[in-house]
Amino acid sequence: MDNKEILGAALDALDRLLKMFMIERYVYLILTAFSFLLLVYTAFLLVTKETANTQMLVAIFGSTGLIAASSARISWFFNRAFSMIEELIKGLSK
């Protein structure tokens, strides 16, 4: 196998991998969007009512935690996928 065939096979594998986990990425995207909307709504209530109760603080910290967790998971997935391609390209360039 020459370098172009190896690279093509690796890119095909990456494409299949991204398609395989597409549903997972959409779930994380929906979770992040819902958490962001919850955060905006809670911030609006906090500004208009000017009182912070336990429910508002749980909503604020919970939504920011969900945003951080889902964003980190998506970033980790893409980082692993692209580092696989990076290692392959480095190996082929030697």
Residue pairs with C-beta under 8 A, 6 or more apart in sequence:
1 9
3 92
6 88
6 92
7 88
7 89
7 92
10 84
10 85
10 88
11 85
14 81
14 84
14 85
17 81
18 81
21 77
24 77
25 74
25 77
28 70
28 71
28 73
28 74
29 70
29 74
31 66
31 70
32 66
32 67
32 70
32 71
34 66
35 62
35 63
35 64
35 66
35 67
35 70
36 63
36 67
38 59
38 62
38 63
39 59
39 60
39 63
39 64
39 67
41 59
42 56
42 59
42 60
42 63
43 60
45 56
46 52
46 56
46 60
